[in-house]
Amino acid sequence: FGRHPCIVIHVYFLWFCTVSSRISWIADIIVVVSPENIEIMKSIIERYGHKRVTIVKGGITRHRSIFNGLKVFAENEFSNHLLQKPEVVIIHDAVRPFVEEDILSKVVMAAKEHGAAGAIRPLVSTVIASAADGCLDHSLERARYRASEMPQAFLFDIIYEAYRQCTDYDLDYGTECLHLALKYCKTNAKLVEGTADLWKVKNNTLWKKQNFWGFVFFLFVPLQVHLDISENISFSIGMEELTRIKKFAREVKKKNILVYGLLIQYKDHLLLQETVNSAAALIMALIKDRNPELIGQLLVA
C-alpha cells in the first residue's frame, strides 16, 4: 500500500462498514485482511470509530481467508477473538462495496429457510468452451445460466461444516461458497435476484512523483472511473488525451459501460481525508446516478 492506505480499499471499506454498522440486526463484522495490511486496517477502524468490527488474518486463497473468518466463532485457535456463534453468517467481498440492506436481508431470510442463499445476476456475455485444438467446442445457452454474486448467506453450522470437510484442492482452487454447501452438506442454495450495483471494483496501485502522491483505480461495468495525476498541481492531461477519453467513452456507452474521469490530487497530507471524502462523494454520485451526459468528462476531487 505504500505510505498511505490504498484509496480504493480505504473508501470502500469505510462505505461497507458504515452500511453494516447502521444495520441493527448485524451483530459482528469480521474483516479478513492480508497480514501486511492488518495495522493499516486497525488504524482505519480506530480513526473512524467503527464498532462491532473484528480483524482476522487472511489466508493465501479466497476460501482459506473465509475459513479463517468463520473460525473466529468456533475454534480455540482464535480464542483472543472468539465471538458468539451466529445463527446466520453473511459472506461478502470488499470489491462489491455498495451492497444495500435490502439485498442483505433477502439473502439472510432465504438462508434461514433453505440453509444457504446467494445473490445472482443475468449473464452479460455468452460463455463458451474450447476444445483441445483451440477451436470452439460448445457454448452455453445464456438464458439458462446466471452469474453468482455476493452477498451470500448461510446457516453458520452448514457453511462451517462445509469448510471443515474441504479438501486442500477446494481451499486452494475453489471460489464458490454455495457449491461447498451443496457438495459437503447437501444444502441446495436459494438464489436471490441481485441488484445492478453488485459489480466488482478493480484497482491498480499507488505511486509517488516528486513528493506528490497519486492513486489510480478503475471501476468496471457498469461504470469505469479513471484517475490521473501529474508531477505538479497543473493537469498533465492534454486536449489530445481528453479527446481520446471522450471518444472511448462514446464507443463503450453502446455496451452500457459509462466511462468518467476523476482526478485526485493533493500535496498536503493533512488534507488527505478531505480529498478522500470528496472523491468518495463524487464516486457515489456517479455510481448512483449513472448520468450519461457526463461520460468522458474529467472531474476533480
Residue frames as qw, qx, qy, qz and C-alpha x, y, z in Angstrom:
[[0.000, 0.881, 0.473, 0.000, 0.00, 0.00, 0.00],
 [0.369, 0.543, -0.084, 0.750, 2.94, 2.39, 0.31],
 [0.139, 0.106, -0.484, 0.858, 2.84, 5.18, 2.94],
 [0.463, 0.022, 0.225, -0.857, -0.93, 5.60, 2.88],
 [0.561, 0.230, 0.770, -0.197, -3.85, 3.16, 2.78],
 [0.148, 0.164, 0.723, 0.654, -4.87, 2.34, -0.77],
 [0.299, 0.077, 0.090, -0.947, -7.65, 4.78, -1.54],
 [0.578, -0.088, -0.615, -0.530, -9.87, 2.08, -3.04],
 [0.534, -0.248, -0.780, 0.212, -9.81, -0.19, 0.00],
 [0.117, -0.119, -0.437, 0.884, -9.95, 2.84, 2.30],
 [0.385, 0.009, -0.099, -0.917, -13.04, 4.40, 0.76],
 [0.666, -0.099, -0.566, -0.475, -14.93, 1.18, 0.14],
 [0.447, -0.155, -0.793, 0.385, -14.12, -0.40, 3.49],
 [0.062, 0.112, 0.384, -0.914, -15.48, 2.73, 5.14],
 [0.520, -0.016, -0.298, -0.800, -18.60, 2.62, 2.99],
 [0.650, -0.136, -0.724, -0.185, -19.32, -1.04, 3.73],
 [0.341, -0.157, -0.714, 0.590, -18.62, -0.71, 7.45],
 [0.216, 0.041, 0.176, -0.960, -20.89, 2.33, 7.60],
 [0.634, -0.078, -0.453, -0.622, -23.70, 0.41, 5.91],
 [0.633, -0.123, -0.759, 0.092, -23.17, -2.67, 8.09],
 [0.217, -0.038, -0.603, 0.767, -22.83, -0.73, 11.33],
 [0.359, -0.028, 0.095, -0.928, -26.16, 1.03, 10.89],
 [0.702, -0.121, -0.558, -0.425, -28.00, -2.31, 10.48],
 [0.497, -0.525, 0.463, -0.512, -29.02, -3.28, 13.98],
 [0.963, -0.070, 0.142, -0.216, -29.51, -6.97, 13.22],
 [0.747, 0.445, -0.395, 0.297, -25.85, -7.44, 12.21],
 [0.726, -0.680, -0.049, 0.086, -24.13, -8.40, 15.46],
 [0.554, -0.578, 0.387, 0.458, -20.48, -8.58, 14.36],
 [0.611, 0.770, -0.153, -0.096, -18.41, -7.61, 11.32],
 [0.781, -0.335, 0.389, 0.357, -15.38, -9.80, 10.61],
 [0.427, 0.854, -0.244, -0.168, -12.82, -8.21, 8.27],
 [0.903, -0.104, 0.277, 0.312, -10.31, -10.69, 6.84],
 [0.185, 0.950, -0.230, -0.105, -7.11, -8.86, 5.90],
 [0.816, 0.367, -0.309, 0.322, -3.76, -9.86, 4.44],
 [0.719, -0.465, -0.253, 0.451, -1.08, -9.93, 7.18],
 [0.462, 0.064, 0.037, 0.884, 0.88, -6.98, 5.80],
 [0.108, -0.454, -0.249, -0.848, -2.20, -4.72, 5.93],
 [0.483, -0.553, -0.667, 0.125, -3.58, -5.55, 9.37],
 [0.337, -0.395, -0.292, 0.803, -2.06, -2.49, 11.05],
 [0.052, -0.081, -0.319, -0.943, -3.43, -0.19, 8.35],
 [0.417, -0.456, -0.653, -0.438, -6.92, -1.63, 8.79],
 [0.476, -0.504, -0.574, 0.436, -6.67, -1.28, 12.57],
 [0.198, -0.227, -0.081, 0.950, -5.80, 2.40, 12.19],
 [0.226, -0.246, -0.489, -0.806, -8.78, 2.96, 9.87],
 [0.495, -0.518, -0.689, -0.106, -11.17, 1.30, 12.31],
 [0.435, -0.460, -0.419, 0.651, -9.78, 3.30, 15.23],
 [0.125, -0.040, 0.132, 0.982, -9.78, 6.59, 13.33],
 [0.359, -0.228, -0.417, -0.804, -13.42, 6.32, 12.31],
 [0.384, -0.161, 0.600, -0.683, -14.70, 4.67, 15.46],
 [0.675, 0.005, -0.568, -0.471, -16.22, 1.61, 13.80],
 [0.547, -0.308, 0.620, -0.470, -17.87, -0.72, 16.28],
 [0.886, 0.092, 0.379, -0.250, -18.50, -4.47, 16.16],
 [0.675, 0.651, -0.344, -0.049, -15.51, -4.95, 13.83],
 [0.760, -0.459, 0.438, 0.140, -13.01, -7.76, 14.36],
 [0.424, 0.722, -0.501, -0.219, -9.89, -8.10, 12.20],
 [0.896, -0.155, 0.414, 0.035, -8.67, -11.58, 11.26],
 [0.126, -0.563, 0.660, 0.482, -5.54, -12.54, 9.33],
 [0.803, 0.419, -0.062, -0.419, -6.39, -13.88, 5.89],
 [0.812, -0.118, 0.528, 0.220, -5.05, -16.92, 4.09],
 [0.223, -0.346, 0.577, 0.706, -3.33, -17.27, 0.74],
 [0.057, -0.253, -0.767, -0.587, -6.58, -18.00, -1.13],
 [0.427, -0.336, -0.158, -0.825, -10.19, -16.85, -1.02],
 [0.791, -0.344, -0.446, -0.237, -11.54, -19.99, 0.67],
 [0.637, -0.101, -0.519, 0.561, -8.73, -20.11, 3.24],
 [0.019, 0.206, -0.205, 0.957, -9.47, -16.49, 4.17],
 [0.608, -0.354, -0.248, -0.666, -13.20, -17.16, 4.53],
 [0.797, -0.238, -0.547, 0.095, -12.47, -20.22, 6.67],
 [0.395, 0.045, -0.453, 0.798, -10.27, -18.09, 8.96],
 [0.277, -0.284, 0.024, -0.918, -13.17, -15.67, 9.35],
 [0.761, -0.314, -0.393, -0.410, -15.55, -18.48, 10.30],
 [0.680, -0.045, -0.618, 0.391, -13.11, -19.93, 12.83],
 [0.006, -0.340, 0.332, -0.880, -13.49, -16.81, 14.96],
 [0.655, -0.296, 0.008, -0.695, -16.86, -18.15, 16.06],
 [0.953, -0.107, -0.150, -0.242, -15.87, -21.73, 16.74],
 [0.875, 0.152, -0.327, 0.323, -12.20, -22.57, 17.32],
 [0.623, -0.725, -0.057, 0.287, -9.92, -22.09, 20.30],
 [0.651, 0.138, 0.181, 0.724, -7.10, -21.15, 17.93],
 [0.079, 0.531, 0.184, 0.823, -8.85, -17.78, 17.70],
 [0.438, -0.591, -0.625, 0.263, -9.71, -17.53, 21.40],
 [0.256, -0.301, -0.140, 0.908, -8.41, -13.96, 21.53],
 [0.221, -0.007, -0.338, -0.915, -11.16, -13.04, 19.06],
 [0.083, -0.276, -0.955, -0.063, -13.79, -15.68, 19.93],
 [0.351, -0.039, 0.008, -0.936, -17.31, -14.30, 19.42],
 [0.584, 0.166, 0.645, -0.463, -20.78, -15.68, 19.99],
 [0.232, 0.072, 0.854, 0.460, -21.74, -18.07, 17.21],
 [0.408, 0.230, -0.036, -0.883, -24.41, -16.57, 14.92],
 [0.709, 0.305, 0.588, -0.240, -27.43, -18.38, 13.51],
 [0.684, 0.664, 0.247, 0.174, -26.74, -16.97, 10.04],
 [0.435, -0.526, 0.269, 0.680, -23.46, -15.65, 8.62],
 [0.540, 0.828, 0.097, -0.117, -23.19, -13.35, 5.60],
 [0.659, -0.207, 0.369, 0.622, -20.13, -13.68, 3.36],
 [0.371, 0.916, 0.146, -0.053, -19.33, -10.60, 1.31],
 [0.736, 0.043, 0.115, 0.666, -16.28, -9.23, -0.51],
 [0.213, -0.647, -0.080, 0.728, -14.71, -5.80, -0.41],
 [0.159, -0.082, 0.543, 0.820, -14.78, -5.39, -4.19],
 [0.170, -0.561, -0.651, -0.483, -18.60, -5.09, -4.12],
 [0.203, -0.036, -0.495, 0.844, -18.84, -2.17, -1.70],
 [0.298, -0.074, -0.003, -0.952, -22.26, -0.69, -2.42],
 [0.314, -0.301, -0.894, -0.105, -24.46, -3.53, -1.21],
 [0.364, -0.403, 0.034, -0.839, -27.71, -2.29, 0.31],
 [0.364, -0.152, 0.741, -0.543, -29.59, -3.54, 3.36],
 [0.787, 0.210, 0.058, -0.578, -32.45, -4.87, 1.23],
 [0.756, 0.359, -0.535, -0.112, -30.34, -7.49, -0.57],
 [0.101, 0.341, -0.820, 0.448, -28.59, -8.43, 2.70],
 [0.556, -0.031, 0.503, -0.661, -32.00, -9.00, 4.30],
 [0.830, 0.282, -0.173, -0.449, -33.23, -11.08, 1.36],
 [0.614, 0.352, -0.703, 0.070, -30.29, -13.49, 1.35],
 [0.094, -0.254, 0.771, -0.577, -30.40, -13.85, 5.14],
 [0.687, 0.061, 0.335, -0.642, -34.12, -14.70, 5.18],
 [0.824, 0.342, -0.357, -0.277, -33.61, -17.17, 2.32],
 [0.372, 0.392, -0.794, 0.278, -30.68, -18.76, 4.16],
 [0.383, -0.181, 0.650, -0.631, -32.74, -19.18, 7.32],
 [0.821, 0.193, 0.167, -0.511, -35.32, -21.10, 5.29],
 [0.883, 0.415, -0.205, -0.082, -33.08, -23.06, 2.91],
 [0.859, -0.360, 0.118, 0.344, -29.73, -23.21, 4.74],
 [0.447, -0.252, 0.334, 0.791, -27.86, -21.23, 2.08],
 [0.384, 0.840, 0.382, -0.042, -28.62, -18.38, -0.31],
 [0.455, -0.291, 0.267, 0.798, -26.76, -16.14, -2.71],
 [0.327, 0.743, 0.062, -0.581, -27.30, -13.17, -4.99],
 [0.595, 0.170, 0.633, 0.465, -27.29, -13.74, -8.74],
 [0.242, 0.668, -0.085, -0.698, -27.34, -11.55, -11.84],
 [0.831, 0.520, 0.180, -0.084, -28.05, -12.29, -15.52],
 [0.688, -0.138, 0.375, 0.606, -25.01, -13.14, -17.61],
 [0.228, 0.842, -0.045, -0.487, -23.87, -10.23, -19.75],
 [0.242, 0.583, -0.684, -0.366, -21.65, -12.37, -22.01],
 [0.950, 0.102, -0.171, -0.241, -22.03, -15.78, -23.60],
 [0.492, -0.575, 0.653, 0.008, -19.84, -18.48, -22.05],
 [0.824, 0.432, -0.317, -0.185, -18.05, -20.81, -24.45],
 [0.768, -0.425, 0.462, 0.128, -15.78, -23.84, -24.07],
 [0.395, 0.701, -0.529, -0.269, -12.77, -24.51, -26.27],
 [0.998, 0.049, -0.044, 0.002, -11.59, -27.90, -27.45],
 [0.759, -0.425, 0.246, 0.426, -8.04, -29.22, -27.11],
 [0.597, 0.297, 0.359, 0.653, -7.17, -27.87, -30.55],
 [0.148, -0.285, -0.100, 0.942, -8.19, -24.36, -29.54],
 [0.208, -0.241, -0.554, -0.769, -11.40, -24.36, -31.58],
 [0.532, -0.210, 0.196, -0.797, -14.91, -23.84, -30.30],
 [0.049, -0.041, -0.993, 0.095, -16.30, -26.92, -28.54],
 [0.168, -0.639, -0.724, -0.197, -19.70, -25.63, -27.38],
 [0.041, -0.315, 0.173, -0.932, -21.41, -22.58, -25.91],
 [0.022, -0.348, -0.815, 0.462, -23.83, -22.31, -23.00],
 [0.075, -0.670, -0.563, -0.478, -27.36, -21.10, -23.50],
 [0.158, 0.258, -0.333, 0.893, -27.03, -17.77, -21.71],
 [0.521, -0.414, -0.130, -0.735, -30.70, -17.54, -20.68],
 [0.854, -0.291, -0.425, -0.076, -30.35, -20.73, -18.60],
 [0.698, -0.098, -0.375, 0.602, -27.40, -19.51, -16.53],
 [0.226, -0.956, -0.100, -0.159, -26.70, -16.77, -14.01],
 [0.413, 0.516, -0.471, 0.585, -23.62, -15.03, -12.63],
 [0.657, -0.540, -0.470, 0.236, -23.02, -15.80, -8.96],
 [0.106, 0.709, -0.156, 0.680, -22.51, -12.62, -6.93],
 [0.351, -0.217, -0.663, 0.625, -22.11, -11.56, -3.33],
 [0.317, -0.442, 0.718, -0.435, -23.53, -11.29, -0.70],
 [0.657, -0.084, -0.723, -0.195, -24.17, -14.91, 0.20],
 [0.463, -0.462, 0.441, -0.614, -25.66, -16.13, 3.49],
 [0.607, 0.045, -0.793, -0.027, -25.61, -19.45, 5.30],
 [0.786, -0.595, -0.045, -0.162, -26.76, -21.09, 8.47],
 [0.092, -0.805, 0.579, -0.083, -23.47, -20.96, 10.33],
 [0.703, -0.273, 0.654, -0.064, -23.33, -24.67, 11.15],
 [0.839, 0.469, 0.274, 0.017, -23.77, -25.58, 7.47],
 [0.487, 0.826, -0.230, 0.166, -21.06, -23.39, 5.98],
 [0.291, -0.724, 0.605, -0.156, -18.63, -24.03, 8.85],
 [0.810, -0.096, 0.577, -0.039, -19.07, -27.80, 8.48],
 [0.769, 0.630, 0.093, 0.058, -18.61, -27.50, 4.72],
 [0.228, 0.853, -0.433, 0.181, -15.29, -25.74, 5.21],
 [0.564, -0.518, 0.627, -0.145, -14.20, -28.30, 7.80],
 [0.854, 0.135, 0.502, 0.018, -14.72, -31.04, 5.21],
 [0.486, 0.837, -0.187, -0.171, -12.99, -29.17, 2.38],
 [0.897, 0.051, 0.105, 0.427, -10.03, -30.73, 0.68],
 [0.379, -0.532, 0.187, 0.734, -6.83, -28.75, 0.15],
 [0.267, 0.234, 0.617, 0.703, -7.75, -28.60, -3.53],
 [0.080, -0.810, -0.557, -0.163, -11.07, -26.92, -2.65],
 [0.372, -0.820, -0.139, 0.412, -9.33, -24.43, -0.38],
 [0.412, -0.395, 0.369, 0.733, -6.63, -23.60, -2.90],
 [0.108, 0.037, 0.645, 0.756, -8.58, -23.51, -6.18],
 [0.012, -0.631, -0.771, -0.084, -12.27, -23.17, -5.36],
 [0.039, 0.151, -0.007, 0.988, -14.18, -19.88, -5.48],
 [0.483, -0.363, -0.382, -0.699, -17.86, -20.69, -4.97],
 [0.204, -0.196, 0.724, -0.629, -19.10, -20.93, -1.36],
 [0.758, 0.085, 0.116, -0.636, -22.59, -22.08, -2.40],
 [0.761, 0.301, -0.555, -0.150, -21.02, -25.07, -4.13],
 [0.198, 0.293, -0.826, 0.438, -19.22, -26.11, -0.93],
 [0.497, -0.051, 0.502, -0.706, -22.51, -26.10, 0.99],
 [0.844, 0.240, -0.136, -0.460, -24.06, -28.30, -1.71],
 [0.622, 0.409, -0.666, 0.042, -21.07, -30.62, -2.07],
 [0.281, 0.202, -0.810, 0.474, -20.38, -31.30, 1.60],
 [0.216, 0.117, 0.657, -0.712, -23.68, -30.59, 3.38],
 [0.084, 0.394, 0.862, 0.308, -26.21, -31.40, 0.64],
 [0.055, 0.682, 0.405, -0.607, -27.66, -27.92, 1.06],
 [0.377, 0.479, 0.543, 0.578, -29.18, -26.58, -2.14],
 [0.153, -0.302, -0.180, 0.924, -28.90, -22.80, -2.01],
 [0.268, 0.809, 0.510, -0.114, -31.78, -20.47, -2.77],
 [0.430, 0.137, 0.263, 0.853, -30.82, -18.00, -5.49],
 [0.004, -0.805, -0.403, 0.435, -31.90, -14.39, -4.96],
 [0.480, 0.691, 0.258, 0.474, -32.04, -11.90, -7.82],
 [0.479, -0.418, -0.137, 0.760, -29.45, -9.23, -7.06],
 [0.181, 0.922, 0.171, -0.296, -29.41, -5.55, -7.94],
 [0.678, 0.682, -0.003, 0.273, -27.41, -3.88, -10.69],
 [0.021, -0.892, 0.365, -0.264, -24.90, -2.35, -8.25],
 [0.858, -0.404, 0.315, 0.029, -23.28, -5.68, -7.26],
 [0.738, 0.610, -0.198, 0.210, -20.40, -5.20, -9.71],
 [0.820, -0.320, -0.071, 0.469, -16.74, -5.53, -8.78],
 [0.008, -0.969, 0.219, 0.114, -14.17, -2.84, -8.19],
 [0.873, 0.190, -0.039, 0.448, -10.79, -3.34, -9.85],
 [0.202, -0.967, 0.116, 0.104, -7.84, -1.34, -8.61],
 [0.718, 0.479, -0.270, 0.426, -4.28, -0.62, -9.52],
 [0.713, -0.243, -0.339, 0.564, -1.56, 0.86, -7.37],
 [0.211, -0.965, -0.066, 0.140, -0.18, 3.89, -5.59],
 [0.746, 0.197, 0.002, 0.637, 2.93, 5.70, -6.73],
 [0.289, -0.838, -0.102, 0.452, 4.91, 8.82, -5.92],
 [0.575, 0.527, 0.152, 0.606, 6.37, 11.55, -8.11],
 [0.245, 0.400, -0.185, 0.863, 8.42, 14.30, -6.51],
 [0.017, -0.133, -0.661, 0.738, 6.68, 14.10, -3.15],
 [0.515, 0.106, -0.061, -0.848, 3.31, 14.10, -4.88],
 [0.296, 0.028, 0.947, -0.125, 1.19, 11.08, -4.11],
 [0.556, 0.186, -0.257, -0.768, -1.44, 9.82, -6.52],
 [0.545, 0.041, 0.813, -0.202, -3.74, 6.87, -6.93],
 [0.390, 0.179, -0.598, -0.677, -5.01, 5.05, -9.96],
 [0.366, 0.118, 0.879, -0.282, -8.13, 2.96, -9.79],
 [0.317, 0.018, -0.617, -0.720, -10.74, 1.63, -12.13],
 [0.534, 0.172, 0.650, -0.512, -14.37, 0.61, -11.66],
 [0.117, 0.113, -0.793, -0.588, -15.59, -1.72, -14.38],
 [0.376, -0.278, -0.735, -0.492, -19.15, -2.43, -15.57],
 [0.405, 0.758, 0.457, 0.227, -21.38, -0.64, -15.40],
 [0.012, -0.998, 0.057, -0.025, -19.00, 2.21, -14.54],
 [0.793, 0.085, -0.111, 0.592, -15.33, 2.89, -15.09],
 [0.174, -0.983, 0.026, 0.045, -13.60, 5.67, -13.17],
 [0.785, 0.262, -0.097, 0.553, -10.08, 6.64, -14.22],
 [0.331, -0.921, 0.015, 0.206, -7.83, 8.81, -12.11],
 [0.708, 0.438, -0.085, 0.548, -4.72, 10.51, -13.45],
 [0.457, -0.842, -0.051, 0.281, -2.17, 12.64, -11.62],
 [0.526, 0.764, -0.157, 0.340, 0.62, 14.99, -12.60],
 [0.665, 0.015, -0.376, 0.645, 4.00, 15.84, -11.10],
 [0.088, -0.006, -0.260, 0.961, 2.75, 19.24, -10.09],
 [0.294, 0.403, 0.565, -0.657, -0.53, 20.98, -9.41],
 [0.456, 0.432, -0.273, -0.728, -1.32, 21.64, -13.08],
 [0.893, 0.188, 0.336, -0.232, -3.10, 18.91, -15.05],
 [0.293, -0.407, 0.734, 0.457, -0.88, 16.65, -17.15],
 [0.497, 0.413, 0.755, 0.110, -3.75, 15.56, -19.41],
 [0.017, -0.274, 0.313, 0.909, -3.74, 17.49, -22.67],
 [0.600, 0.340, 0.034, -0.724, -6.52, 18.08, -25.17],
 [0.511, 0.307, -0.733, -0.326, -5.44, 15.11, -27.27],
 [0.136, 0.009, -0.946, 0.295, -5.75, 12.75, -24.31],
 [0.361, 0.269, 0.503, -0.738, -9.11, 14.24, -23.27],
 [0.597, 0.357, -0.305, -0.650, -10.41, 13.80, -26.80],
 [0.401, 0.191, -0.890, -0.099, -9.28, 10.18, -26.78],
 [0.076, 0.113, 0.843, -0.520, -11.07, 9.53, -23.48],
 [0.490, 0.340, 0.217, -0.772, -14.27, 11.13, -24.77],
 [0.570, 0.326, -0.576, -0.487, -14.14, 9.07, -27.97],
 [0.258, 0.080, -0.952, 0.144, -13.59, 5.90, -25.98],
 [0.247, 0.188, 0.651, -0.693, -16.46, 6.82, -23.64],
 [0.593, 0.331, -0.085, -0.729, -18.85, 7.25, -26.57],
 [0.507, 0.262, -0.773, -0.276, -17.84, 3.89, -28.03],
 [0.214, -0.024, -0.934, 0.283, -18.26, 1.83, -24.87],
 [0.403, 0.109, 0.355, -0.837, -21.51, 3.58, -23.98],
 [0.665, 0.157, -0.460, -0.567, -23.06, 1.41, -26.71],
 [0.590, 0.002, -0.802, 0.094, -22.18, -1.56, -24.49],
 [0.583, -0.720, -0.277, -0.253, -23.81, 0.01, -21.43],
 [0.702, -0.270, -0.232, 0.617, -20.45, 0.96, -19.89],
 [0.002, 0.979, 0.108, 0.173, -20.24, 4.52, -18.64],
 [0.727, 0.035, -0.149, 0.669, -16.73, 6.00, -18.52],
 [0.140, -0.980, -0.060, -0.125, -15.88, 9.05, -16.44],
 [0.597, 0.355, -0.375, 0.614, -12.56, 10.63, -15.49],
 [0.535, -0.831, -0.141, -0.049, -11.70, 11.53, -11.92],
 [0.491, 0.519, -0.382, 0.587, -8.57, 13.45, -10.93],
 [0.666, -0.728, -0.158, 0.051, -7.50, 13.22, -7.30],
 [0.572, 0.442, -0.289, 0.628, -4.52, 15.29, -6.25],
 [0.493, -0.866, -0.051, -0.071, -3.09, 16.53, -3.00],
 [0.503, 0.537, -0.460, 0.497, 0.24, 17.69, -1.64],
 [0.250, -0.476, 0.511, -0.671, -0.61, 18.37, 1.97],
 [0.354, -0.078, -0.930, 0.058, -1.01, 15.06, 3.85],
 [0.109, 0.207, 0.619, -0.749, -3.19, 16.86, 6.39],
 [0.517, 0.299, -0.040, -0.801, -5.77, 17.39, 3.65],
 [0.124, 0.115, -0.946, -0.276, -5.82, 13.73, 2.61],
 [0.149, 0.357, 0.870, -0.305, -9.04, 12.91, 4.45],
 [0.335, 0.605, 0.169, -0.702, -10.84, 15.89, 2.93],
 [0.289, 0.433, -0.632, -0.573, -9.69, 14.76, -0.52],
 [0.029, -0.047, -0.998, -0.041, -10.79, 11.18, 0.12],
 [0.254, 0.485, 0.659, -0.515, -14.22, 12.35, 1.28],
 [0.358, 0.594, -0.136, -0.707, -14.61, 14.49, -1.82],
 [0.226, 0.294, -0.834, -0.409, -13.58, 11.64, -4.10],
 [0.085, 0.197, 0.960, -0.180, -15.91, 9.20, -2.35],
 [0.341, 0.556, 0.414, -0.635, -18.84, 11.60, -2.72],
 [0.370, 0.533, -0.417, -0.636, -18.15, 12.02, -6.44],
 [0.125, 0.150, -0.961, -0.198, -17.78, 8.28, -6.99],
 [0.193, 0.336, 0.847, -0.364, -21.01, 7.53, -5.13],
 [0.389, 0.592, 0.148, -0.690, -22.88, 10.18, -7.12],
 [0.317, 0.442, -0.649, -0.532, -21.58, 8.82, -10.42],
 [0.048, 0.009, -0.999, -0.017, -22.44, 5.25, -9.50],
 [0.234, 0.433, 0.727, -0.478, -25.90, 6.03, -8.19],
 [0.383, 0.659, 0.104, -0.639, -26.94, 8.50, -10.90],
 [0.589, 0.098, 0.676, 0.432, -25.10, 6.99, -13.89],
 [0.295, 0.813, 0.121, -0.488, -25.57, 10.25, -15.75],
 [0.766, 0.292, 0.409, 0.401, -24.79, 9.57, -19.44],
 [0.258, 0.947, 0.069, 0.176, -24.32, 13.29, -20.08],
 [0.335, -0.864, 0.373, 0.043, -21.10, 13.26, -18.05],
 [0.934, 0.005, 0.254, 0.251, -19.34, 10.43, -19.84],
 [0.690, 0.433, 0.061, 0.577, -15.82, 11.23, -20.93],
 [0.097, -0.914, 0.056, -0.391, -15.63, 14.23, -18.61],
 [0.572, 0.129, -0.551, 0.593, -12.69, 14.79, -16.24],
 [0.485, -0.806, -0.201, -0.273, -13.97, 15.57, -12.75],
 [0.346, 0.466, -0.527, 0.621, -11.72, 16.90, -9.98],
 [0.653, -0.578, -0.483, 0.082, -11.92, 15.86, -6.32]]
